[in-house]
Structure formats: C-alpha cells, structure tokens
C-alpha cells in the first residue's frame, strides 16, 4: 500500500491530501476536526485504513482499487463504504459532544446568513470545495444547498435551453448534482433552498419550468415578495412549520414534473411548488423560499428540525461504532 501511494505521489497522477489535512494547504479554520480525523484513522483496522487512503488520499477510483487488491469493482466499493462507516463512527467517538456539522454548497451568495441560521439552531456550518466533496461527506451530519442567481442548466434534466442564461454552468451543476446524490445515497439529512430545492427534484429525475412567466406556469409574481403557503396533511413540512406560514421567495424557475419518490407538501395559490420532501429518506426537504431570512419565523423552525435530524444521525453512527 505504501509503495502504491508513493508511486502516485511521485507521478503526480492525482491531486491528493491526507485525510487529516486541507487539500489547498492553507490555514485550517477547524484544527480540532483534523486532529479528530487523525486519531480516528489510528483506531481503524489496517485494511480499513488502506482502502480509505487509496480512495481519499491517493484518489483512486473503485475500479483502480479493485485492480490493485485483485477484487471486483463492486467488492472494492463495498470495502470503501464499510471503512468509511467505521471512520465516521470513530470520528464521532473522538468528538462525541460536538455540534452537528452541516456542509454548505453556497452558489454565489455569501454564506454568513446561512451560517447564522444553522448556528442559531445549534449546528456548525462548513462551506466546501467540490474537490473535497467525498472526503468532507465522510464526517458530515447534513448537507445544505443554498440559493444562486444562476439557473440550473436544462441539459441536466434532458431539455434544450429555451431561454438564454449567460451565467449557466453545466459543469458546476453536475458537481452539485453529484454532491446531492452522494448525500441521498448515504441518507445524510438534506435541505435545499431555492435553486437547491429545484436541484433536489432534478436529482431524482424531475424537471423544471425554465421560466414561469414564459412557460405560462404561474399567474402571480414570484420574483420578489412575501406570501403565504399551506402545507399538506401528514407531511414533514406540516410537522415542522404547521398548517400555514408566511414566507419570502425570489425565483423565476420552479419544479415542473416531480422526480421519483418526491412528494409536494406545499404550493402557492397559483400552483407553484414551494416545498417538497423525499419520504424514503430520513430528512430531505426542498424549500423554494428563503428560511435563512431573520424575518421569516418558519425558517427558524426548519433550522431546528434540520439540525435535530443531523444530531440524531450523528448519535446513531456513534452508537453503531461503539
């Protein structure tokens, strides 16, 4: 294993960083997390450390790990997942009383409002780089996808663009989609806000109205303003915010065809989807409105529920590894 990793470093075939260090080499804002990761690695069995180092430090694909260990790609994938679960449990044993860690994909917006929103509910927020996505998800308790001025590229849901968006970035959309699908596969608690809400639907096979006005989908103005929403019966949304809430949204795209297993739990009076959830996951919630705004009371209740779900998952993983 050491020879394989040394050869990768020598050839510079992969951009790599130790699991307990930052990839960019810059100052670490959370050194205690890295120390916990280092201690957790030391608690793993040698074969678990091997596959984690090959995957996350060496940057090998599951197929490459399989070839190196003379096993199938699927067997390599399962070994990595088992080792990752053991590592997560070990990290949580090292820092059992920590606030739940929420990873944030922010788009172009400042992360300060979302940081305050999460911290007020008792969580920690870390803005992430896509390059470290899989490494960061190994120790995360939740994933938050923020709003963006940039539209989701229609190619992501199999449609040609009907309206020009100079800021469209298909490559960035695909990276965000990968993050979301990884979190869904691992049943990490998720909240998607505005564009993140739309991406959650797309990740599960849904489509969007590319422009509400041009597509003739909404009769009201959705680009700016306060409005009321009503939640569906027996839904997570109603449990969190009640039957009715006042919210604020600003958007021109919206959910059109629902993805697989997605449930609409709130709509505006003119039928635009304002909240959705994925009942098959422990906590996967999409909000077309902005919960981080301090003048939206319902937003604080969403943060409380989100952080509580992340804390519950953190505790369960710690018990599993105890």
N, C-alpha and C positions, 0 to 999 in steps of 0.2 A: 504493500500500500504506500509506504513512504517513497519507494522508488518511482511509483506511478505518479505521485503528486509532485515529486521533484522534477520529473521529466516534463510535466505540464507547465510548471513554473519556468523551466529552462527554455522551453519552446515559446512561452507566452501565448499558448493557444487559447487560453481563457482569461478573462478578467476575473480575478478571484480575490477574496478577502477572508481571513479567518472568521469563524462564526462569532468570536467574541471581539471583533474589531469592525470599525466602519469601513465600507468599501472605498470611500473617497479620501481616506487618510486624514480627514480634518478633525478638529476638536470634537470630542464626544460630549453631547449635552446630557447624556444619561449613563455615566460610567458604571453605576451600580447595576444596571441591566446587563452590561457586558461582562462584569465580574460574575454575576449570577449565571450567565451563559457558560463562562469558562468553568465554573465549579460544577455546573450540570453536566457538561461534557465529560468531566473526570469521573462522574458517577456511572456513566454508561458502560455496558459491556464492550469489549474491543471490537466485536463485529458490528455493533451499532455505531460506534464512533467512525469506523471505516466507511460505511455507506453514507453517513452524513457528511463526512469530509469530502468524499468523492463527488457527492451531489452538490453540496452548497459551497464548499471551498474550491474544489477542483473544477466545478461547473460541468461535470459530465452528465449526459442525458441518461435516461433509464436504459436505453439500448446499449450505450457505451459501458455502463456499469455491469450490465448483464454479460457483455462480451469479456470484460476484464475478470469477472468472477466465474465465468463459464456456466451461466444460468440464463434462463429466458428473460426477455424484456419485462414480461408481466411479473415474473418472480422478483426481479430487481425492484420493480415499482412497489411491490408489497413489502419488501425488506426496508425500503426507504421510508414507507409510511409507518411501519412498526417502530423503526428507530426514531422517526420524528415524534411520534406519540410519546415514546419513552423520554425523549429530550424535553418535550413540553412539560411532562409531569415533573421531571427533575428540576426544571427552572422554577416551577411554582412551589416546589418544596424549599428551594433556596430563598424565595421571597414570598412566603405564604400570606403576608398581611398587606401586600401591595394593592393599590387601586387597580381595577381592570384597565388593561392597555387597549386603546382604540386606535387603529391605524386609519389615517385620513388621506384620501386622494382628493386634492382640493380643486383641480382645474385652475382657472386663472385668478380666483378670488383669494383674498387674504385669509389665513387660517385663524386669525385672532377671534372672530365671533364664534366659530365652531369650537375653538379651544375653551373659551369661557363657558359655552353651552355644555360641553362634556364635563369640565371640571366642576361646574356647579352641581352636577349630579353625582360627583364622587369618582369620576374616571380620569384617566390620563390620555392625552392626545399626542400622537406622533405622526407628523407628516412624512410620507415615504417617497422614495425614489423607485420607479418601476424596476430598475436594475436589481434592487434588493428585495423584490416582492416576496419570493418564496421563502427567503431567509427570514424576513420580518414576520410573515404569517405564521412561522413556526412557534412564535411566542406571543402572538396577538390573541386578544379575547374578543375583539369586534372589528368590523370594517365599516367605515363611513365614507360614502362617495358624495362629494359636495356639488354645488351648482357650478355652471360655467356659461359664459356668453357664447361659447362655441357649440353649434348644433352637432348632434350625432350624425355621422355620415350615413346616408341611406343605404350605401353598399353593405353596411353591417347587418341590415335586415332584408337584403336582396332586392332593393329597388334602385332605379336610376335617380339621380338628383333632379328634382323638378324646379328647385329654387336655389339660386346661386348663394353660397356662403363662402366668402373669401377666407374665413378662418377654419374651415373644415379640415380636419386632420385625421385621416383614416387610420394611420399607423398608431397615433395616440389613442384613438377609440378602441383599437384592437388590444392595446396594452391594458386599458381599463377593463375591457370585457374579460380578459384573461384573469385579472385580479378578482373580479366578481365571481367568475365561475370556479376559481380555486376556493374562494370563501364558501360558496354554496356547496361544493363537494365536501368540504370539511365541516359543514354545519356551523360555521362561525356566525354569530349574530351580525346582522347587516341592517344599516339604514341608508337608503338612497334619497338624496334631496334634489328636487328639480330634475336636472339632467341625470343625476344618479338614479332617480326614480324611473325615468324613461329607460335607462340602460338595464335596470333590473328586469324590465319586461322584455327587452330585446335579448338579453342573455338566455331567456327561457323560450325563445322562438317567436316573440311577438313583434309587432310593427308599430310605427308611429304615424300620426298626422304630421306631414312635413311642414305645413303651415296651416294653422287652424282657420284663419280667415280665407285664404285662397282655396283650401280644401272644402270650405263650407261646413266645417265641423262644429264650430261654436258660435252661438249668437251673441254672447256677451264679450266684453273686452277683457282679455286675460293677460295683457302685458303689464298691468300695474293696478294694484288696488286691493282693498280689504273686501272680504266676502265671507259668507257662512258656508259651512259644509255639514252634511249629515252622514253619520256612519251606519253601516249595515248591522243587522242583528247578529249576535253570536260571533262577532269578529274580534280580532286582536285590537283593531283600531277603536272599537267602541269601549273595550275594556280599558284602554289607555286614556282616551280623551273624552269619553262619554258620547251621548247621542248627538250632540251638536257643538260646534266650535267655530270661533271666528279666526280666520287665518289670512295670510298675505301671500300672494304669488305673483310671479312675473315671468311669463313664458309665451312662446308662440307655437311650440310643438307640444304634442301630448300623445298619450297612449291611444293606439287605434285597435288593432287586433291583439287580443290577450295572448301571452305566452302560455306554455303548458304548465298547468298546475297553479296558475296565478289567479287570485281572486280580487275583484274590485270591491273595496269596502267603503268607498266614499266618492261621490260625484258632485259636481256643481249643478245648479238648476238647469243649465243647458246641456248636461250630459257629458261634460269633460271629466275624465278620471282624475281625482285629487289624491286618493290613497289606494294602495294595493298591498297585498301580502301574499306570502307563499306558505300555505298551511302545513306543507310537508317538512318545513324547516323550523327549528326552534324559535327563531326570531328573524324574519326577513320582511322588512317594511319599506315601502316606497311612498314618499311624500312629494307631491307636485308643489307644495307650498314650503315656506321657509321657517322651520322650527327654531332656528338659531336667533331669530329676532327677539329682543327682550320684551317687545310689546305684544308678543303672541303667547298667551298663557298656556295654550295647548302644547306649545313646543317644549316647555319645561317638563311636562308630563311624559312626552316622548323620550326625552333625555333620561329621565329617571328609569323608565322601563327598559330602555336600551342598555344602560349601564348595569342595571339589575340582572338582565339576561347574560351580559358578559361576565359578571361576577359569579353567577350560578355555574356557567360553563367552566370558569377558572377553578372553582372549588371542586367540581366533578372530576376534572382532569387530575387535580392534585390527589384526590382520594383514590382514583384509579391507579395512580403510580405509587401510592404509599405502601 
